[in-house]
Amino acid sequence: MSYFTELAQQYIDGSWRPGRGAWDIIDFNPYNGEKLASITVASADEVDEAYRAAERAQKSWADTNAYTRRLVFERALRLVEEREDEISDAIVDELGGTRLKAGFELHLAKEFLRESIQLALRPQGRVIPSPVDGKENRVYRVPVGVVGVISPFNFPFLLSLKSVAPALALGNGVVLKPHQNTPICGGSLVAKIFEDAGLPAGLLNVVITDIAEIGDALLTHPVPKVISFTGSDAVGQHVATVCASQFKHAVLELGGNSALTVLDDADVDYAVDAAVFSRYVHQGQVCMAANRILVDRKVEKEFTEKFVAKVRSLKVGDPRDPSTIIGPVINSTQAEAVSGVVDQALAEGATALLHGKAVGNLVEPSILTGLPADSPVLRQEIFGPVALLIPFDGDEEAVEVANDTPYGLSGAVHTRDVERGVAFARRIDTGMIHVNDGTVHDEPLVAFGGEKRSGLGRLNGEATVEAFTTQKWISVQHGRSQFPF
């Protein structure tokens, strides 16, 4: 099937239908500008219909035997495996992901679907002792009810599934709003997979729309109890503020400014490979990407020469070509923003070891060094193929530089002494950091999330159970309580 022809619709209460909003989202291929689809946006009334449908369907779904629920996720996994080539093509076309990136995204998507099969059986109640004679305390782990999911454009299929599948597996209903640049891969395609897997109608709804049409309706609607948002820290701050005012729980996976640190005893060749991947995978449009590469001056010359040579060899071009490493950024606004960051850094006195040109949405890689210590560029997220090389003298200075950012999502440190690496990692203010590896990692069982402006809460494994369920205390008095009056 042609996903962009068949799935360019809203999916509400088990029905595929056009939106009733006032304008259309045009879905473009960011590499060649081809129009992929035109989708009339969902209105605020349709957001209400989607949440009400999820609310109605959720009650019987939560009462469904967990062994029965998990069959849906087993079928969904098989469907993704069977349709892998088609989904890969859609990722390449809609978001400019390379073949390598599409494979990476699909591998992780399948891993998270496998974990969702197990999550259906994960919530377990407890019986807790009471100081009151004859009393039994039962604490049940129950679904929150309905979860609102807002997903980004960079890994839309994976990051939609990462919240949608666990929320459903744990007995909730879901309303998903994908990013308007990736409405198919991040929205309709996810709905189609679950529809074909036999998920009951109404449980998952996809509304393709924008704040310009619906305002904060996704956040302020009375039905959802949890909002799972992945995106920028600026929007995340707004989501958190609105959710707090509505007594909703927000799970926020936001931006990053991660540092990959190369200590003086590192395996330089290996560190170069890790740094190039960590900075340039998916054109640098990854929240965990290594914006900053910190290198001890004792190995700076060797590392820099090898790093620049490897980056210079990366092929830029058509993402459908299997040999392409760097495809287009998502749109012209992003391309201009990345070029603007490079221009700003150069104006501040930075040196370009490699200065990539921008042709349309194709932005060649850049490598900058010599930025002044007070440069704002050092402390912001750069969502594009630009690496900042920062030399340091000794571990103490490296820790200070790595922590000098308002973000704290990921990181990495390279050293031949693992325990030295662990000691260094423990001093970095970040939610995740990896010794002798890259900065871009996500695993189904390990808590994923950031500190500072990089987010609130965690997902994956037990953290996902915490995020999408709540605890309910039911006590039973088998004897008779004594009351004071």
C-alpha positions, -999 to 999 in steps of 0.1 A, spaced: 0 0 0 10 36 -4 11 49 31 10 85 20 -21 80 -1 -40 57 22 -32 71 56 -35 108 51 -64 111 74 -74 114 111 -80 81 130 -107 86 156 -129 60 174 -118 33 149 -127 54 119 -105 69 92 -118 103 82 -107 138 71 -102 165 96 -127 193 101 -101 220 107 -96 252 87 -64 244 68 -43 216 55 -9 202 66 12 195 35 36 166 40 68 171 20 98 149 12 126 171 27 152 159 2 135 165 -31 105 187 -21 80 161 -34 45 165 -20 37 133 -1 3 140 13 -22 167 22 -41 164 54 -69 186 67 -61 193 104 -82 180 132 -103 206 151 -106 211 188 -140 193 186 -123 163 171 -97 163 198 -126 161 222 -141 132 202 -108 113 203 -103 117 240 -140 107 247 -136 76 225 -104 66 244 -122 71 277 -151 49 266 -130 21 252 -104 21 281 -127 7 308 -134 -26 291 -98 -28 279 -84 -24 314 -107 -53 325 -95 -75 297 -72 -103 308 -36 -91 305 -27 -124 286 -54 -115 261 -42 -79 258 -6 -89 250 -17 -108 219 -23 -75 202 13 -65 207 26 -99 195 6 -93 163 18 -57 160 54 -69 162 48 -94 135 33 -68 113 62 -44 117 86 -72 108 65 -81 77 62 -45 66 97 -34 75 108 -25 39 77 -4 34 81 14 67 118 20 60 108 36 27 83 59 45 110 69 70 134 78 42 108 97 23 90 116 51 118 127 73 149 123 51 163 95 72 191 75 56 188 38 51 211 33 80 190 55 102 158 38 92 172 5 101 184 18 135 149 33 142 131 1 132 154 -21 152 146 -1 184 109 1 175 108 -37 174 127 -40 207 102 -17 224 72 -36 210 88 -68 224 90 -52 258 54 -41 255 43 -77 252 59 -83 287 46 -50 301 10 -62 298 19 -86 326 41 -64 347 18 -45 371 15 -64 403 -3 -56 435 10 -59 470 -3 -68 504 12 -45 531 11 -51 568 -10 -29 590 -5 -17 626 -43 -21 630 -54 -55 642 -75 -74 616 -67 -51 588 -53 -61 554 -38 -35 531 -40 -42 494 -22 -18 470 -33 -22 434 -13 -10 404 -40 3 379 -40 22 346 -41 60 348 -70 59 322 -61 79 291 -27 91 280 -20 120 256 12 114 235 29 142 215 58 129 194 86 146 175 98 145 139 133 130 143 124 94 153 87 96 148 78 59 145 100 48 174 91 77 197 54 74 191 55 37 197 77 41 228 48 58 247 18 45 228 26 7 230 34 6 268 5 29 277 -19 5 258 -2 -26 271 -8 -13 307 -45 -9 301 -48 27 291 -64 45 261 -43 68 240 -46 100 219 -16 105 198 -6 138 181 24 134 158 46 163 147 31 180 116 63 173 96 59 136 101 21 129 103 23 95 87 54 78 103 46 94 137 9 90 136 -13 73 110 12 44 104 12 36 142 -26 36 142 -27 13 111 -3 -12 127 -25 -15 158 -57 -15 139 -45 -44 118 -32 -61 149 -68 -62 163 -67 -34 189 -103 -26 198 -117 5 182 -114 38 202 -85 28 223 -59 45 201 -68 77 183 -45 99 161 -52 136 156 -30 153 131 -32 190 139 -13 220 153 -15 245 182 -25 271 156 -58 252 152 -65 237 186 -46 258 211 -39 238 242 -69 215 239 -46 184 239 -33 194 273 -63 210 290 -89 184 281 -103 169 313 -99 132 301 -61 126 299 -43 120 332 -8 119 318 8 138 289 39 122 274 58 148 254 90 146 234 104 178 218 122 210 226 127 223 261 109 256 252 77 238 243 83 213 271 83 241 296 49 252 283 35 216 285 48 213 320 32 246 331 -2 238 316 -2 202 329 7 214 364 -22 239 363 -45 210 353 -32 185 379 -19 163 352 13 143 353 38 153 325 66 130 312 89 152 293 118 140 271 134 173 259 166 186 243 202 180 251 237 194 248 256 163 255 294 161 259 315 132 246 347 135 266 380 120 254 405 116 284 443 115 279 445 76 280 416 70 255 418 47 225 418 76 201 407 57 169 378 42 188 369 75 203 368 91 169 344 65 156 321 70 186 322 108 183 315 109 146 285 86 150 273 104 181 274 138 164 263 131 129 238 102 131 205 114 114 222 147 105 226 155 142 189 157 147 190 136 178 184 148 214 212 126 227 237 137 200 272 148 211 269 185 205 302 191 223 333 169 219 358 175 248 394 164 241 423 164 265 451 185 251 475 156 254 456 138 226 440 168 209 462 170 178 459 132 170 421 132 177 414 163 157 433 152 126 415 118 126 381 133 135 382 159 107 394 133 82 366 109 90 339 136 90 352 149 56 346 114 42 309 112 51 287 111 21 260 138 19 231 134 -4 201 113 -14 189 93 17 176 65 -6 212 58 -16 225 32 9 259 48 9 246 82 21 254 90 57 241 126 59 207 133 43 186 164 46 174 181 78 137 182 82 129 215 66 143 248 54 137 265 87 160 239 104 186 243 76 187 280 81 189 277 119 219 253 116 237 276 92 229 305 115 246 288 144 278 283 124 278 319 113 272 331 149 301 310 161 325 322 134 315 358 142 324 352 179 359 341 168 355 303 163 377 285 137 360 262 112 381 231 107 354 221 83 327 245 70 299 227 53 276 244 28 238 243 28 221 234 -5 184 234 1 178 211 31 211 193 26 235 207 52 271 195 49 289 188 82 309 215 100 335 213 128 342 243 149 368 250 175 382 279 195 348 292 206 351 317 234 342 303 268 312 326 272 297 317 238 260 310 239 266 284 211 284 262 237 253 260 259 225 255 233 212 224 215 224 223 179 199 201 160 221 196 130 255 184 117 278 208 136 304 195 160 321 217 186 356 206 196 367 218 230 402 211 244 408 208 282 436 202 306 429 173 330 398 157 343 388 185 367 385 210 339 366 184 317 340 179 344 335 217 348 331 222 310 308 192 305 285 205 333 285 241 320 251 237 302 215 241 311 209 206 297 216 171 311 204 143 289 232 120 277 270 119 275 300 96 271 336 94 283 365 75 267 394 61 287 413 28 289 407 27 327 370 18 331 368 27 368 383 61 360 356 65 334 329 55 359 342 79 385 342 107 358 307 98 347 293 100 382 303 136 384 284 147 352 250 162 358 231 141 333 204 115 332 225 90 311 262 87 304 282 59 287 317 47 293 337 39 262 307 42 238 286 68 220 260 92 234 231 78 214 215 48 232 180 37 242 171 3 257 137 -10 267 146 -19 303 168 10 313 153 42 327 156 69 300 154 106 307 173 138 316 181 163 342 179 201 342 162 214 310 164 179 294 132 167 309 111 154 338 104 118 346 117 86 330 104 60 305 114 23 298 110 -7 320 97 -1 355 98 37 349 72 32 322 50 13 346 54 42 371 45 67 343 14 51 329 -2 35 360 -11 47 395 -15 30 429 -48 24 446 -50 14 483 -79 -8 493 -80 -19 529 -101 -47 543 -110 -49 580 -115 -86 588 -122 -78 624 -138 -47 639 -122 -13 642 -124 6 674 -136 42 669 -131 70 695 -167 80 694 
